[in-house]
């Protein structure tokens, strides 16, 4: 068992309120007191008496912007997340189960993807989901792929093993069930750099939806499972483990020890976001031939990407693509925050948080919006008139 890192940093709070000034929820929802009061200040009260728990903690999206802003290194998001589960008496319902058990829902939905996608897109069905489960009828639900990324990869496994250099890839639920094309494009890009792609023997959802919906014990179990799979694949060789999802990468590397108290020390330094790895390869001279694209793109920084400090690598990678003009958006949280924005009671706050971002994009009128986070993609495409893709998609399009 690891030490409780959240409580270790508890008394480092100097009450400067910078975290609250940077909190996107506090700006959009007056019912939320902000991370300082909900985090370190509230914890002092909760330690005295659990009855002093403030139910307003449910409004926290765990975007981690408070932790990025904090000058004292207080793990404010971790304090709030743990308090929700320790004191909040969370009793997940059917909605929370459906939103958080992504492997179960994905494996069933990909078997009949056209039917599921058509049905969940119908207005009457959305209204029923809103009334019966509390999933907002205003929200466009994610579409499922007919077939999984892992199913496609089985036919590529021998070819990938033939490359002298190898990386391991944590594809996550989104690539496996919703958008296998992104995984295929990653394989295409890395193969063009003479690097083969290996998958973990098995993987489960990184755990973020479970944490957000009250299944903390299940999240810990899945973290322990994934750590074991990573150790089996990485120990004894020099392969890094890459993630295309900024949230998956952040969770595997940082949330497992800090929030879920699972020991990933044997593999933590091997976990990297894919854009950081590829940029380092470019810097060393391993750069595939690329053609000019002639595109003006707008880049949105995901919250967890900023927390990991990986933004500079994505930006430099995008600027290395010929014929691409990059405009960096003045991004704060887009508002969806994983499953948070799908809940009826959070929809208005979710859209209010992202309003400034949507306005920027609509005014700029880029050819394409780029972001490293799949739920940011869903939010941007639903709330603006523009398509949003992952940086890897742009690299794949540029290959000669």
VEXTI-954920 format. One line per 4 residues: number of its first residue (from 0); their letters; for each residue x, y, z negated of C-alpha. Coordinates in nm, 3 decimals. Layout:
VEXTI-954920
NUM	A	X:Y:Z | ... .
end
This chain:
VEXTI-954920
0	XXXX	0.000:0.000:0.000 | 0.134:0.340:0.094 | 0.123:0.641:-0.131 | -0.180:0.871:-0.104 .
4	XXXX	-0.028:1.145:0.111 | -0.336:1.368:0.083 | -0.312:1.383:-0.295 | 0.066:1.426:-0.274 .
8	XXXX	0.014:1.757:-0.094 | -0.283:1.865:-0.305 | -0.107:2.119:-0.527 | 0.090:2.273:-0.243 .
12	XXXX	-0.211:2.490:-0.146 | -0.124:2.858:-0.206 | -0.483:2.978:-0.145 | -0.388:3.192:0.155 .
16	XXXX	-0.710:3.096:0.345 | -0.524:3.076:0.679 | -0.686:2.735:0.729 | -1.034:2.886:0.703 .
20	XXXX	-0.942:3.162:0.950 | -0.844:2.895:1.202 | -1.137:2.660:1.136 | -1.369:2.639:1.440 .
24	XXXX	-1.659:2.503:1.233 | -1.647:2.783:0.975 | -1.676:3.036:1.260 | -1.976:2.862:1.416 .
28	XXXX	-2.169:2.728:1.114 | -2.223:2.947:0.805 | -2.330:2.637:0.609 | -1.970:2.515:0.609 .
32	XXXX	-1.753:2.689:0.346 | -1.429:2.621:0.532 | -1.134:2.385:0.478 | -0.979:2.564:0.179 .
36	XXXX	-1.297:2.543:-0.028 | -1.396:2.201:0.104 | -1.042:2.065:0.072 | -0.797:2.163:-0.204 .
40	XXXX	-1.038:2.390:-0.398 | -1.320:2.138:-0.382 | -1.094:1.851:-0.479 | -1.003:2.025:-0.805 .
44	XXXX	-1.372:2.026:-0.893 | -1.436:1.671:-0.771 | -1.154:1.538:-0.986 | -1.325:1.689:-1.290 .
48	XXXX	-1.661:1.545:-1.193 | -1.772:1.355:-0.880 | -2.110:1.525:-0.922 | -1.949:1.845:-0.796 .
52	XXXX	-1.919:1.696:-0.447 | -2.045:1.943:-0.184 | -2.250:1.779:0.091 | -2.135:2.055:0.329 .
56	XXXX	-1.819:1.847:0.384 | -2.020:1.656:0.646 | -1.977:1.953:0.881 | -1.598:1.904:0.903 .
60	XXXX	-1.500:1.764:1.244 | -1.150:1.645:1.139 | -1.000:1.848:1.424 | -0.686:1.907:1.210 .
64	XXXX	-0.657:2.273:1.313 | -0.649:2.361:0.943 | -0.342:2.139:0.901 | -0.172:2.295:1.204 .
68	XXXX	-0.229:2.641:1.056 | -0.136:2.558:0.694 | 0.204:2.708:0.601 | 0.242:2.469:0.307 .
72	XXXX	0.189:2.134:0.480 | -0.131:2.048:0.289 | -0.313:1.755:0.449 | -0.646:1.933:0.426 .
76	XXXX	-0.825:1.716:0.679 | -0.719:1.401:0.495 | -0.842:1.542:0.163 | -1.183:1.618:0.313 .
80	XXXX	-1.212:1.286:0.497 | -1.128:1.087:0.185 | -1.367:1.294:-0.027 | -1.653:1.219:0.211 .
84	XXXX	-1.607:0.849:0.154 | -1.505:0.854:-0.210 | -1.770:1.092:-0.341 | -2.025:1.140:-0.065 .
88	XXXX	-2.213:0.815:-0.097 | -2.216:0.773:0.280 | -2.461:0.506:0.393 | -2.415:0.459:0.768 .
92	XXXX	-2.731:0.384:0.964 | -2.806:0.238:1.305 | -2.691:0.555:1.480 | -2.356:0.551:1.305 .
96	XXXX	-2.312:0.181:1.388 | -2.385:0.238:1.757 | -2.156:0.542:1.783 | -1.865:0.384:1.600 .
100	XXXX	-1.851:0.019:1.712 | -1.710:0.105:2.051 | -1.568:-0.238:2.135 | -1.902:-0.408:2.073 .
104	XXXX	-2.105:-0.150:2.264 | -1.850:-0.131:2.545 | -1.819:-0.505:2.597 | -2.198:-0.538:2.624 .
108	XXXX	-2.252:-0.229:2.839 | -1.987:-0.309:3.101 | -2.171:-0.635:3.178 | -2.471:-0.437:3.305 .
112	XXXX	-2.320:-0.093:3.359 | -2.548:0.027:3.643 | -2.860:-0.048:3.438 | -2.719:0.107:3.120 .
116	XXXX	-2.596:0.419:3.300 | -2.925:0.472:3.482 | -3.137:0.411:3.172 | -2.941:0.635:2.935 .
120	XXXX	-2.951:0.915:3.193 | -3.333:0.927:3.196 | -3.484:1.222:3.012 | -3.756:1.014:2.837 .
124	XXXX	-3.490:0.770:2.711 | -3.280:1.058:2.581 | -3.582:1.194:2.396 | -3.647:0.854:2.239 .
128	XXXX	-3.283:0.829:2.130 | -3.310:1.175:1.977 | -3.626:1.098:1.781 | -3.541:0.744:1.681 .
132	XXXX	-3.163:0.761:1.623 | -3.070:1.128:1.606 | -2.854:1.124:1.920 | -2.906:1.463:2.082 .
136	XXXX	-3.126:1.461:2.392 | -2.923:1.755:2.523 | -2.608:1.547:2.538 | -2.496:1.363:2.852 .
140	XXXX	-2.407:1.012:2.738 | -2.081:0.853:2.860 | -2.102:0.629:3.164 | -1.970:0.273:3.155 .
144	XXXX	-1.760:0.099:3.416 | -1.871:-0.222:3.584 | -1.584:-0.434:3.458 | -1.303:-0.351:3.216 .
148	XXXX	-0.948:-0.228:3.259 | -0.815:-0.543:3.090 | -1.010:-0.753:3.340 | -0.842:-0.567:3.627 .
152	XXXX	-0.500:-0.589:3.462 | -0.506:-0.970:3.444 | -0.453:-0.979:3.821 | -0.159:-0.736:3.789 .
156	XXXX	0.017:-0.900:3.498 | 0.276:-1.100:3.697 | 0.361:-0.803:3.920 | 0.409:-0.579:3.617 .
160	XXXX	0.635:-0.831:3.447 | 0.868:-0.826:3.750 | 0.996:-0.474:3.671 | 1.324:-0.457:3.482 .
164	XXXX	1.205:-0.173:3.257 | 0.881:-0.211:3.063 | 0.650:-0.004:2.846 | 0.357:-0.118:2.634 .
168	XXXX	0.026:0.061:2.687 | -0.251:0.116:2.430 | -0.539:0.183:2.665 | -0.812:0.244:2.405 .
172	XXXX	-1.187:0.205:2.443 | -1.233:0.486:2.695 | -1.000:0.344:2.959 | -1.114:-0.013:2.899 .
176	XXXX	-1.490:0.041:2.914 | -1.558:0.387:3.060 | -1.279:0.487:3.294 | -1.047:0.203:3.405 .
180	XXXX	-0.933:0.425:3.693 | -0.717:0.626:3.452 | -0.537:0.309:3.343 | -0.490:0.207:3.707 .
184	XXXX	-0.345:0.551:3.785 | -0.102:0.521:3.493 | 0.018:0.186:3.629 | 0.054:0.345:3.975 .
188	XXXX	0.261:0.638:3.842 | 0.491:0.428:3.623 | 0.543:0.169:3.898 | 0.651:0.455:4.126 .
192	XXXX	0.916:0.524:3.862 | 1.021:0.155:3.862 | 0.864:0.088:3.522 | 0.628:-0.200:3.452 .
196	XXXX	0.326:-0.181:3.221 | 0.250:-0.438:2.953 | -0.061:-0.454:2.735 | -0.077:-0.564:2.374 .
200	XXXX	-0.195:-0.924:2.349 | -0.508:-0.783:2.189 | -0.618:-0.442:2.067 | -0.916:-0.294:1.889 .
204	XXXX	-1.052:0.060:1.879 | -0.799:0.289:1.709 | -1.057:0.353:1.435 | -1.145:0.721:1.471 .
208	XXXX	-1.519:0.663:1.537 | -1.534:0.431:1.237 | -1.369:0.690:1.011 | -1.606:0.962:1.131 .
212	XXXX	-1.917:0.750:1.077 | -1.855:0.608:0.733 | -1.695:0.271:0.809 | -1.364:0.340:0.637 .
216	XXXX	-1.302:-0.021:0.531 | -1.362:-0.144:0.885 | -1.125:0.126:1.015 | -0.854:0.001:0.777 .
220	XXXX	-0.907:-0.356:0.896 | -0.875:-0.254:1.259 | -0.566:-0.045:1.183 | -0.400:-0.345:1.017 .
224	XXXX	-0.491:-0.559:1.318 | -0.351:-0.308:1.568 | -0.030:-0.264:1.368 | 0.025:-0.640:1.376 .
228	XXXX	-0.031:-0.646:1.752 | 0.210:-0.357:1.802 | 0.474:-0.527:1.589 | 0.435:-0.848:1.790 .
232	XXXX	0.488:-0.659:2.116 | 0.754:-0.404:2.018 | 0.984:-0.562:1.762 | 1.288:-0.725:1.917 .
236	XXXX	1.291:-0.507:2.230 | 1.320:-0.140:2.328 | 0.975:-0.083:2.474 | 0.785:0.228:2.366 .
240	XXXX	0.409:0.214:2.314 | 0.230:0.479:2.520 | -0.122:0.617:2.484 | -0.312:0.824:2.740 .
244	XXXX	-0.561:0.939:2.474 | -0.425:1.213:2.249 | -0.657:1.103:1.968 | -0.559:0.736:1.995 .
248	XXXX	-0.191:0.829:1.993 | -0.235:1.059:1.694 | -0.433:0.797:1.502 | -0.191:0.510:1.567 .
252	XXXX	0.108:0.720:1.468 | -0.015:0.949:1.192 | -0.362:0.861:1.062 | -0.280:0.496:0.994 .
256	XXXX	-0.030:0.577:0.715 | -0.172:0.913:0.600 | -0.546:0.852:0.597 | -0.597:0.476:0.622 .
260	XXXX	-0.292:0.389:0.408 | -0.170:0.122:0.649 | 0.204:0.068:0.685 | 0.312:0.129:1.046 .
264	XXXX	0.672:0.220:0.966 | 0.820:-0.061:1.178 | 0.662:0.078:1.495 | 0.570:0.440:1.425 .
268	XXXX	0.874:0.592:1.599 | 0.800:0.384:1.909 | 0.450:0.535:1.958 | 0.435:0.822:2.207 .
272	XXXX	0.190:1.010:2.423 | 0.236:0.921:2.787 | 0.304:1.277:2.903 | 0.594:1.312:2.662 .
276	XXXX	0.748:0.987:2.784 | 0.709:1.073:3.153 | 0.845:1.425:3.107 | 1.155:1.282:2.940 .
280	XXXX	1.195:1.045:3.235 | 1.167:1.340:3.475 | 1.429:1.528:3.272 | 1.668:1.231:3.305 .
284	XXXX	1.619:1.224:3.680 | 1.365:0.943:3.713 | 1.113:1.139:3.914 | 0.897:0.990:4.191 .
288	XXXX	0.857:1.158:4.528 | 0.559:1.395:4.517 | 0.373:1.603:4.774 | 0.232:1.955:4.716 .
292	XXXX	-0.128:1.956:4.598 | -0.220:2.322:4.642 | -0.438:2.337:4.331 | -0.511:2.594:4.063 .
296	XXXX	-0.571:2.405:3.740 | -0.680:2.517:3.394 | -0.534:2.328:3.098 | -0.726:2.274:2.773 .
300	XXXX	-0.526:2.176:2.465 | -0.697:1.901:2.260 | -0.688:1.950:1.883 | -0.505:1.626:1.806 .
304	XXXX	-0.257:1.696:2.087 | -0.168:2.023:1.915 | -0.139:1.847:1.580 | 0.112:1.602:1.733 .
308	XXXX	0.316:1.882:1.889 | 0.287:1.728:2.234 | 0.140:2.019:2.431 | 0.470:2.146:2.572 .
312	XXXX	0.541:1.810:2.739 | 0.207:1.800:2.917 | 0.246:2.160:3.036 | 0.599:2.106:3.166 .
316	XXXX	0.487:1.786:3.338 | 0.200:1.968:3.510 | 0.436:2.247:3.620 | 0.669:1.987:3.770 .
320	XXXX	0.403:1.881:4.021 | 0.458:2.064:4.353 | 0.194:2.313:4.457 | 0.016:2.330:4.122 .
324	XXXX	-0.058:2.662:3.954 | -0.124:2.614:3.582 | -0.335:2.850:3.372 | -0.325:2.764:3.002 .
328	XXXX	-0.663:2.830:2.845 | -0.686:3.009:2.511 | -0.819:2.687:2.370 | -0.967:2.624:2.034 .
332	XXXX	-1.168:2.311:1.961 | -1.405:2.225:2.247 | -1.662:2.132:1.984 | -1.749:1.772:2.061 .
336	XXXX	-1.498:1.623:1.814 | -1.552:1.262:1.917 | -1.894:1.140:1.803 | -1.967:1.459:1.602 .
340	XXXX	-2.124:1.647:1.893 | -2.351:1.357:1.989 | -2.551:1.387:1.666 | -2.868:1.594:1.693 .
344	XXXX	-2.799:1.798:1.381 | -2.452:1.895:1.509 | -2.535:1.977:1.871 | -2.584:2.352:1.829 .
348	XXXX	-2.266:2.387:1.622 | -2.077:2.176:1.875 | -2.178:2.400:2.164 | -2.119:2.720:1.966 .
352	XXXX	-1.763:2.607:1.886 | -1.689:2.547:2.254 | -1.869:2.851:2.394 | -1.556:3.064:2.431 .
356	XXXX	-1.374:2.783:2.611 | -1.665:2.725:2.849 | -1.683:3.095:2.931 | -1.311:3.106:3.010 .
360	XXXX	-1.338:2.813:3.249 | -1.647:2.946:3.424 | -1.482:3.287:3.471 | -1.152:3.142:3.590 .
364	XXXX	-1.314:2.907:3.844 | -1.019:2.665:3.869 | -1.003:2.383:4.121 | -0.976:2.141:3.831 .
368	XXXX	-0.960:2.139:3.450 | -0.699:1.916:3.288 | -0.695:1.781:2.932 | -0.543:1.482:2.750 .
372	XXXX	-0.860:1.393:2.555 | -1.153:1.193:2.691 | -1.419:1.349:2.470 | -1.294:1.698:2.560 .
376	XXXX	-1.342:1.590:2.923 | -1.704:1.491:2.853 | -1.774:1.819:2.676 | -1.616:2.036:2.945 .
380	XXXX	-1.788:1.859:3.232 | -2.125:1.877:3.058 | -2.091:2.242:2.957 | -1.928:2.394:3.267 .
384	XXXX	-1.957:2.358:3.643 | -1.610:2.206:3.676 | -1.457:1.859:3.689 | -1.206:1.768:3.419 .
388	XXXX	-0.933:1.505:3.448 | -0.630:1.366:3.264 | -0.276:1.484:3.360 | -0.201:1.131:3.486 .
392	XXXX	-0.475:1.169:3.747 | -0.297:1.470:3.892 | 0.038:1.288:3.899 | -0.121:0.993:4.079 .
396	XXXX	-0.274:1.228:4.338 | 0.067:1.383:4.402 | 0.252:1.057:4.471 | 0.375:1.024:4.827 .
end
